[in-house]
Amino acid sequence: MVEIDSPDTIGVGKPLLVNVTSWYPLDDVVVHWAGRDVRPTITQGGGKYHALVYLGIRLRGELGVYPINVTASFWGHTYTFAKDITVVESAWGKETLSVPPKMVKPPKEALVRIAKERERIKAVLNTVSPERYWKLPFSRPAKGKMLSRFGLYRIFNGDTASRHTGLDFRAWEGTPLYAMAAGRVVLKGNFYYAGNCIYVDHGNGFVSMYAHMSKVLVNEGDMLTSGQKIGLSGATGRVNGAHLHLGTFVQGQVVDPEPLFSINVDTMPQMGWIDGIHTAQ
């Protein structure tokens, strides 16, 4: 009655595209994954009903078997379905960077600011809006080459290790930047580490962030279209040169943005109709 279309295995820190499909008219769908629930938007295409959602396991998440539990309602009845997903280790690189010392060991007067910023960001990342604004395929936020990849082990100034929780794009100072998908700007500000930055809610638990901008051209509350110009690249915050840092979050978990830009009919043949796009069967 209901199928859960998705890969059977994903790497830790990677996004997981799931399509709940049925020939029957779905009234409601709830997807439970890794302790969180989301009600994906239901659409129609190819004679079927679809509920498309992104899931994932955070960068430092545990390996193992995770069940996707789906509750689907139609014709006044509720049914439950499940599928197991195996989360395996991903390969990560390393890089060494030099930044101002205060960006590695912030002065005491900056710690209160950083703590407040983290609370604001945490609230945004836990947003699960009822409407899905994003559609496939996603737009590249910058025309430049992809540089520092997600998950890198980073050494700052020779002695401080961290992980890279985004994807960097080459973007010289003043390069136009674009929204990767439709959504609402839910947070805008100048942050200690991210510099001039915005967070965009794309609906159904998917949020993107754009950091280090020299100028932001949109405001909180603005509704964006996919590919809309949102600002200019810069070198604000913790950087060693101008670029765009793109972060993506699903159901509150930070995940690798790079796979989002490589989705095509060859990489998801099992998906059928996706947002009106007929993929191979």
C-alpha positions as CSV (number, residue, x, y, z in Angstrom):
1,M,0.0,0.0,0.0
2,V,2.8,2.4,0.9
3,E,6.4,2.2,-0.3
4,I,9.4,3.9,1.4
5,D,11.9,4.7,-1.4
6,S,15.4,5.5,-0.3
7,P,18.9,4.1,-0.4
8,D,19.5,1.2,1.9
9,T,22.9,2.6,3.1
10,I,24.2,6.1,3.8
11,G,27.4,7.5,5.2
12,V,27.4,9.3,8.5
13,G,27.0,13.1,8.0
14,K,25.3,12.6,4.6
15,P,21.7,13.6,3.7
16,L,19.1,10.8,3.0
17,L,16.4,11.5,0.5
18,V,13.2,9.6,1.2
19,N,10.1,9.4,-0.9
20,V,7.0,7.8,0.7
21,T,4.7,6.8,-2.1
22,S,1.2,5.2,-2.5
23,W,-1.4,4.6,-5.1
24,Y,-4.0,5.5,-2.5
25,P,-4.9,9.1,-1.6
26,L,-2.7,9.9,1.4
27,D,-4.4,12.2,3.9
28,D,-1.5,12.4,6.4
29,V,2.1,11.0,6.6
30,V,4.4,11.1,9.6
31,V,8.0,10.0,9.3
32,H,9.9,9.1,12.5
33,W,13.7,9.0,12.3
34,A,16.4,9.2,14.9
35,G,14.1,10.5,17.6
36,R,12.4,13.1,15.5
37,D,9.0,13.3,13.7
38,V,8.3,15.2,10.5
39,R,5.1,15.5,8.5
40,P,6.3,15.9,4.9
41,T,4.2,17.7,2.3
42,I,2.0,15.4,0.2
43,T,2.0,15.9,-3.6
44,Q,0.7,14.0,-6.6
45,G,2.6,12.9,-9.8
46,G,2.6,9.9,-12.1
47,G,-0.7,8.7,-10.7
48,K,0.8,8.3,-7.2
49,Y,0.8,10.3,-4.0
50,H,4.3,11.3,-2.7
51,A,5.7,12.6,0.6
52,L,9.3,13.7,0.0
53,V,11.6,14.4,2.9
54,Y,15.3,14.8,3.7
55,L,16.7,12.9,6.7
56,G,20.3,12.4,7.9
57,I,22.7,11.5,10.7
58,R,24.8,14.3,12.1
59,L,28.6,14.5,11.4
60,R,29.4,12.8,14.7
61,G,26.5,10.4,14.7
62,E,26.7,6.8,15.7
63,L,27.0,4.1,13.1
64,G,24.5,1.2,12.9
65,V,21.0,0.4,11.7
66,Y,18.4,3.1,12.0
67,P,14.7,2.4,11.3
68,I,12.5,4.8,9.3
69,N,9.0,4.4,10.7
70,V,6.2,5.8,8.7
71,T,2.6,6.3,9.8
72,A,0.3,6.9,6.8
73,S,-3.5,7.7,6.8
74,F,-5.9,7.3,4.0
75,W,-9.7,6.5,3.7
76,G,-10.1,6.9,7.4
77,H,-7.5,4.3,8.4
78,T,-4.0,4.6,9.7
79,Y,-1.2,2.2,8.9
80,T,2.4,1.8,9.9
81,F,5.4,0.9,7.8
82,A,9.1,0.6,8.4
83,K,12.5,0.3,6.6
84,D,15.9,-0.1,8.0
85,I,18.8,2.1,6.9
86,T,22.4,1.2,7.6
87,V,24.6,4.2,8.5
88,V,28.3,3.5,7.7
89,E,31.5,5.6,8.2
90,S,32.3,8.3,5.6
91,A,35.8,9.2,4.4
92,W,37.1,12.6,5.7
93,G,40.1,14.6,4.7
94,K,42.3,17.1,6.7
95,E,43.4,20.7,6.2
96,T,45.5,23.2,8.1
97,L,44.5,26.9,8.4
98,S,45.8,30.1,9.9
99,V,43.4,32.6,11.3
100,P,43.6,35.5,13.8
101,P,44.3,34.1,17.3
102,K,41.0,35.5,18.7
103,M,39.1,33.3,16.3
104,V,40.6,30.2,17.8
105,K,40.6,31.2,21.5
106,P,38.0,34.0,21.8
107,P,38.6,36.7,24.5
108,K,36.3,36.4,27.6
109,E,34.2,39.4,26.5
110,A,33.3,37.5,23.3
111,L,32.1,34.3,25.1
112,V,28.8,35.7,26.1
113,R,28.1,36.8,22.6
114,I,29.0,33.4,21.2
115,A,26.7,31.6,23.7
116,K,23.8,33.9,22.8
117,E,24.4,33.3,19.1
118,R,24.4,29.6,19.5
119,E,21.0,29.6,21.3
120,R,19.5,31.7,18.5
121,I,20.9,29.3,15.9
122,K,19.8,26.2,17.8
123,A,16.2,27.5,17.8
124,V,16.3,28.0,14.0
125,L,17.7,24.6,13.3
126,N,15.0,22.9,15.2
127,T,12.3,24.5,13.0
128,V,10.1,22.0,11.2
129,S,7.7,24.1,9.1
130,P,4.6,22.3,7.8
131,E,5.0,23.3,4.2
132,R,7.8,22.1,1.9
133,Y,9.1,25.0,-0.2
134,W,12.2,23.3,-1.7
135,K,12.0,21.3,-4.9
136,L,14.5,19.3,-6.9
137,P,17.0,20.0,-8.3
138,F,18.8,22.5,-6.0
139,S,20.5,25.6,-7.3
140,R,24.2,26.2,-6.7
141,P,24.6,29.1,-4.3
142,A,27.8,30.4,-6.1
143,K,29.3,29.8,-9.5
144,G,32.8,29.2,-8.1
145,K,34.6,25.9,-7.6
146,M,33.8,23.8,-4.5
147,L,36.8,24.1,-2.1
148,S,36.9,22.9,1.5
149,R,34.6,19.9,1.8
150,F,32.2,19.0,4.6
151,G,33.6,17.0,7.5
152,L,37.3,17.9,7.1
153,Y,39.5,17.6,10.2
154,R,40.8,21.1,10.6
155,I,43.9,22.3,12.5
156,F,43.7,26.0,13.3
157,N,47.0,27.8,14.0
158,G,48.8,24.5,14.5
159,D,47.1,23.2,17.7
160,T,43.3,23.4,17.7
161,A,41.3,20.7,16.0
162,S,37.7,21.0,14.7
163,R,35.4,19.7,12.0
164,H,34.2,21.6,9.0
165,T,30.4,21.6,9.1
166,G,29.8,23.0,5.7
167,L,30.9,23.3,2.1
168,D,33.0,26.2,0.9
169,F,32.7,27.7,-2.6
170,R,35.3,29.9,-4.2
171,A,33.8,33.4,-4.3
172,W,36.0,36.5,-4.6
173,E,35.0,39.5,-2.6
174,G,31.7,40.9,-4.0
175,T,30.7,37.7,-5.9
176,P,26.9,37.3,-6.1
177,L,25.4,34.6,-4.0
178,Y,22.1,32.8,-4.5
179,A,19.5,30.8,-2.6
180,M,19.8,27.1,-3.2
181,A,16.1,26.6,-2.9
182,A,12.9,28.5,-2.2
183,G,12.3,29.3,1.5
184,R,11.9,32.0,4.2
185,V,14.7,33.9,5.8
186,V,14.4,33.1,9.5
187,L,17.7,34.5,10.9
188,K,20.0,37.3,9.8
189,G,22.9,38.8,11.6
190,N,26.6,39.3,12.1
191,F,27.9,36.3,14.0
192,Y,31.3,35.9,15.7
193,Y,32.4,32.9,13.6
194,A,30.0,33.1,10.6
195,G,30.3,36.8,10.1
196,N,27.4,38.3,8.0
197,C,25.1,35.3,7.7
198,I,21.5,34.2,7.0
199,Y,19.6,31.1,7.7
200,V,16.8,30.0,5.3
201,D,13.9,27.7,6.3
202,H,13.0,25.5,3.2
203,G,10.3,23.7,5.0
204,N,9.7,20.2,6.5
205,G,12.9,20.5,8.6
206,F,15.4,21.5,5.9
207,V,17.4,24.7,6.7
208,S,20.4,26.2,4.8
209,M,22.9,28.9,6.0
210,Y,25.2,31.2,4.0
211,A,28.1,32.7,5.9
212,H,31.0,35.2,5.6
213,M,29.1,37.6,3.3
214,S,30.3,41.2,2.7
215,K,26.7,42.3,2.2
216,V,23.3,40.7,2.8
217,L,20.6,41.7,0.4
218,V,17.6,40.1,2.1
219,N,15.9,40.4,5.4
220,E,14.3,38.2,8.0
221,G,10.8,37.2,6.9
222,D,11.5,37.5,3.2
223,M,10.3,34.6,1.0
224,L,13.0,33.6,-1.5
225,T,12.8,31.8,-4.8
226,S,15.3,29.2,-5.9
227,G,18.3,30.9,-7.4
228,Q,17.4,34.4,-6.0
229,K,20.3,36.7,-5.3
230,I,20.7,37.0,-1.5
231,G,24.0,38.8,-1.0
232,L,27.7,39.3,-1.9
233,S,30.6,37.1,-0.8
234,G,33.1,38.4,1.7
235,A,35.6,37.5,4.4
236,T,33.6,38.3,7.6
237,G,33.9,36.1,10.7
238,R,36.5,33.3,11.0
239,V,38.1,33.1,7.6
240,N,41.5,33.3,5.9
241,G,40.0,34.7,2.7
242,A,36.8,35.6,0.9
243,H,34.5,32.6,0.1
244,L,31.0,31.3,0.7
245,H,30.5,28.8,3.5
246,L,27.2,26.9,2.9
247,G,25.7,24.8,5.7
248,T,22.7,22.5,5.4
249,F,20.6,20.9,8.2
250,V,17.9,18.3,8.1
251,Q,15.7,17.7,11.2
252,G,18.2,19.6,13.2
253,Q,21.2,17.6,12.0
254,V,24.1,19.1,10.1
255,V,24.7,17.2,6.9
256,D,27.0,17.4,3.8
257,P,25.6,19.8,1.2
258,E,27.6,18.4,-1.7
259,P,25.3,15.4,-2.5
260,L,22.4,17.8,-2.8
261,F,23.8,19.2,-6.0
262,S,24.5,15.9,-7.7
263,I,20.9,14.5,-7.7
264,N,19.8,13.3,-11.1
265,V,17.8,10.5,-12.7
266,D,20.8,8.2,-12.7
267,T,21.4,8.5,-8.9
268,M,17.8,7.9,-7.8
269,P,16.2,5.5,-10.3
270,Q,13.9,4.1,-7.6
271,M,12.2,7.4,-6.9
272,G,9.7,7.6,-9.7
273,W,8.0,11.0,-10.0
274,I,9.8,13.6,-8.0
275,D,8.3,17.2,-8.0
276,G,6.9,16.5,-11.4
277,I,10.2,15.1,-12.8
278,H,9.8,11.6,-14.1
279,T,12.9,9.5,-13.1
280,A,13.9,6.2,-14.5
281,Q,12.1,3.1,-13.2
